[in-house]
Amino acid sequence: MRKSFIMLLTFLFIVTTFINYGIAQDSSQIKIGTGGPAGTYSRMFKEMTAICNQNVYIEVGSSGSMENIEKLLANEINAAMVQTDVLFLKARTEDMGAIKTLLALHPEEVHFIAKGDTGLKSGGYFGTSIGGKAVVFNSISDLEGYTVGAVGGSSITAQIIRLQSEISYKLVEFSKNEEMLSALQAGTIQAAVMVGGAPMAAIKDLGREYKLLTISEQITKKLADMGYKPAKVTYSKMGPGGTGIPTVATDALLVMREYKSPRYAIPLMQLRECVYKNLTDLQETTGKHPKWIDVKEDNKGKWAFMVFPASLTTTVKK
């Protein structure tokens, strides 16, 4: 009898081990594309997953929205933070029907940065700089005929603004913000475009030799059809007038591949519910990214919003 009891316990132990092993094997980690390690996307990802089961959600760094979208379409990641304008532009050439909004996040401000002293002159004698006037950039309209740099998804925004505003600047793409800012300092480019939640880490420590260029109300109206809206940015270390500079913004979204199976759908649904549940804490806790203030639960964004099947909702509640 005792031997039979021991054998039964052994059998139950083996069965339980295999079941637990199967569950562990089936539980999937969710890969989410963000951006650079010092960027807004990366920081907000870390802050949300710190309270939403951080062991399940894995950060995948990238150069920005375009790379994130390409990784989503290639099934390399499960979700990603992207700009709305890049999604709509990508949808013109590719089928984006399987990409849905999980969370509408915050407005991403467009920053056009130039040097206060460009070192350039125009209108000189005999096509030279002699007797010419110093070239000063105050608004993006002043960039007509000059060279502008951008990285990743920001280059898409720069292309859209160039086309919609009909300001014919030449666009040069860089792989990193550091390379682009070095080119701006050297005068290889005359302005740099950076899109991200203000204050952007790559910009906030730039000194008074740099300035933010304004986007006029007239140009803002031309950009409205692409989902841009008026915004203002402030970087107190920059000059001149680095406070309340008029610009435009496009919404940042956390988008996902549309999954029907619970394996990936449930963790993504739980992430949305967790963020909404803890949104007030994310907004009010000292030290959290200030862009959490702009995240609204009733904002679904302008891209197709993910509606999870009722069967999944019931499963989670159980």
Beta strands, then each sheet from edge to edge (+ up, - down):
strand 1: 30-33
strand 2: 57-60
strand 3: 79-83
strand 4: 99-115
strand 5: 121-122
strand 6: 133-134
strand 7: 147-151
strand 8: 170-174
strand 9: 191-196
strand 10: 210-212
strand 11: 229-233
strand 12: 245-257
sheet 1: 2+ 1+ 3+ 12- 4+ 9- 7- 8-
sheet 2: 2+ 1+ 3+ 12- 11+
sheet 3: 2+ 1+ 3+ 12- 4+ 10-
sheet 4: 5+ 6-
end
